[in-house]
Amino acid sequence: MNSSPVFSVIIPTYHRNDSLAKCLDCLEPGVQTLPPEHYEVIVTDDGSQTTAEEMLRERYPWAKWVAGPRKGPAANRNNGAKYAQGEWLVFTDDDCLPDPQWLEAYVNAIAADSSCLVFEGRTYVDRPRSTLAETSPVNESGGYLWSCNFAIQKQLFESLAGFDERFPYADMEDVELRLRLLAIGHRFSFLKLASVCHPWRYKGGWTKFKQHRESTLLYLSIHPKEATHINSIYYLRYVYRLLVWETLAGITKYKMRGLKSNLIEIIYLLNMALIMMCKSK
């Protein structure tokens, strides 16, 4: 890889070598339509029991492996960015599968609009949903700036001190970065051609919901004005959509598969609505 690439692709990972290998297969020189001298790939690894270092050395020597700080995804992404040599940082996750034209689409967008310093790519799923227990951060029209697929000028990222490392889980840290970017007047363009596939995954149950609660309360403590948007009404509307438009409509379609997962999520959302109601008093 070139010592002065245009892009530094940052991939945080944690004990998911099988998924990571599939992601790296999509970024192999010659697979991406962007010439390999224009990008580098940095895998920042929070693994403790095992790491991907040996796998990269043996199968992906063109990618750089670095040890992560083991403080969560936000800190892990920032860690990868510290090693970046590119003018632009492109973030994706170790369970994503970038399309061949992914990086080239970002290059073309930057050339077409030099005033834009943040670009958001499309995230899609690999197949129709088969159970109510499955979820994926599908992004077909933009407006989210989710960390699994976006590009940002490195200098701008550094001026913001990157992701807020107080967030210990993969939840709300990208929402918080998006809010800070908007607050200082940075718009971001959506690029449908800059696509990655994010396969369906299971929702994760109570553990994941507890992480979301902790992350949301942290987010609101940092940005208390956001309580005008994230409040009891917000969660009650979410309950309605989940119950009526997904659960009831999906019972026949999915033949009850994953129904328990949705019922647990509804209970969690009602709990969050109660918590927000108490906080507002």
N, C-alpha and C positions, 0 to 999 in steps of 0.2 A: 504494500500500500504506500501511497505517496506520503511524504513527511508533512506536506501542507495541503491536505484535502479540503474540499469545500464543506463536506458534511462529516460530523462525528455522530455515528449512530450509537445511542446509549441504551443498553439493555440491562436492567436490574434483574437479578435472578436469586432464587432461594429454594434449594432442594428440588429443582424440577429439570433435571438434565434431559429427560426424554423430550419434554416440550421445547426446551432451549435448543436442542439439536435440530428440531423441525424448523424453528425460527431461523437459525443460522443457515440451514440449507437454502432458505429463500434469499439470503443475503450474500451467498457465495459469489465471488467474482465470475462474471460470465452469465450468471442467472439474472441479476439485476441488469437492466438495460443501460444504466449509468455506468460509464467506464470505471473500473476499480480504482484508478488513481485519483478519482474525485471523492472517494469516501473511505472512512475507516470505521471499524466496528469495535466498540468497547463493551465488554461484559463485566459488570460490577457485581460481585458475588457475595451475598450475605450468608452463605452456607456455613454451618458449624459442624454438623455431623459428617457431611460430605461437601465437596465443592466440584465445580466444573473445570477446574484448572487442567487436570490431566486430559480430559476429553478435548478441550480446545487445543492443547499442545499436540495431540495425536491426530485429530480429525479436522481442526479448523485453525491451522497455524497463522492464517492471515488475520485472525481476530485477536484482540488484546484482552487478556484476563487480568483483572485487578481485584484484590480482596476488598470487600465492603466493610462498613463500620458497624454492622449489626445493630442498627438503631431504627430499622424500618425502611420502607420503600422510598420515602421522601429523602432521607439522608443518603440512601444508597444511590439514588439518581444523581444527587449533588456530588457524590463521591466520583461517579463515572465522569461527570462533566469536568472535574478538576484535571483529568488526564487528556481532555479533548484538544486536538490540534486544529480542528476545523473552524471555519468562520461561523458555521451554523451547527446547532445541536438538533438532532432528530431523535425523539423518544418513542420507543415501543416497548412492549412487555414480552417476557419470555414465552408466553403462551399464544402469541400472535404470529400470523403468517403473512408477511408483506408480499404484495403483488410484484411481479417483475419490474413494472414501470414506476414503482413507489417513489424511489429517490429521484428519478428523472422528472416526475411530475412536480416535485418540489423545486428542482432546478429551473424548470420552465416558468413556474409561477414567480419565483424570485426575479428572474430576468424580465418578466412582463410587468412587475410592479415593485420597483426598488424601494418605494416608500413604506411598504408593509414589512414589518419585522417579525410577525408571527403568522404561521399558517397551520390550519387544522385539516387533517385528512379524514377520509371516510373509513368507517369500521362496519363490517358486515359479518354475517354468520355463514357457516359452511353448508347448512342444510335446513329444512323446515324443523321447527320445534317439535319435540316428541313427547314432552311431559311438562306439567306445570312447575316442576321442581327445577327446570333449567332456566338460566338467565345468561345474558350477554350484553355488553355495553354497545349496542347497535347505534350507529350514528350515520344516518343517511342524508342529513341536511345541514349539519353544523350547529354551532352555538354552544357547544359543551367544552371544548378544549380538553378532552380527556387525555390522560397521560399515556395511553396506549398508542397514540398516533398524532403527534404534532411536531412542528419545527419552529425553532426560535433562534434569532441571532444570538450568538454566544455572548457578545458584549452586553446586550440587554438582559439576558438571563443572569449574568454576573452582577449587574447593577441592582437587581432585585434580591440578590443573595439566594437565588434559586428557590426550590421548594422549602416551605417552612418545616424544619426538622422536628418541631414539637409534635407533629402528627406521627404516631407510631405504627399506624396501619395503612393499608391501601384503601383509603376512604377519606374523601373531602380534601385531601392535600392538593389535588389538581383544581378543584373548585376554588380553593383559597388563592392559588396562584392566578387563576383566571380573574378573580375579583380584583386583585392588585393591579393586574395589567389594564383592566378596564378603568380603574380609578385614576390612572395616570395617562389615560387617553389613547391607549394602544388598541386598535381594532385588529381583528384577525380574519383572514379569508378562508373560506371552505373550499377544499380541492377534492372533487369526487374521484379524480384519477389517482390521487395519492392514497391508495386503498390498502388496508390490511384486513385479513380475515381473523376474527376472534371466535373460535369454536365455542359452542355452548358449554357451560359449566354448571354444576349444581350450586344452589344458593348458599349453602353452608350452615343453615340452621341457627340456633341460638348464639353460637360463638360469633358468627359473622354479624348478627344483629347487635350484639353487645359492643362489638368493635365500632359499628356504625353509630351507636348511641354515644360512645365516648368521643368519637371523632366529631360528631355534630355539636355536642356540648362544648368541645374545645373551640371549634370554629365560631360558635356564637359568643364565646368569651373573648375571642380576638376581635370579632366584628359584630358587636352587639346590635348595630343597626339592621343587620340581616334578619333579626327576629321579626321584622315586619313582613318578611317573606316565609321564613321557616318558623311556623308557629302551629298552634293546635288545629287551625283551619286547614293549613297545608297538609297535615297528616290525615285529617278526616277526609279530605278530598281524595287523598291517595288510597285510603281504605275503600272509599266508594268505587274508584276506578278498578282497584284490585278485585273487589268482591263482585261487582256487577259485570264489568267489561272483560275480566280475565277469568276469574274462578267459575262463575255461573255459566258464562259462555263457553268456557273451556272444558267443563265436565264431560260433555258429550264428545267433543273433538278429541280429547286425550284419554277418554274412558277412565276417568278418576286418577290417572297416573300423576303422582306428585301433588295430589290434593292436600295431604297433610302439610307439606311445605308451605303452601299458600295460606292455610289456616294459621300456622305458626306466625307467618309474616303479618297477617291481619291482627293477631293478638299483639304482636310487637308494635305495630303502627298505632294501635289504640293506646298502648302504654306510652308511646312517645307523645301522642296528643295530650294525654293527661299530664305528662311531665312539662310540656310547653305551657299548658294552661296554668299549672302551679307557678311556673317561673314568671308568668305575666302578672301575677297578683302582687 
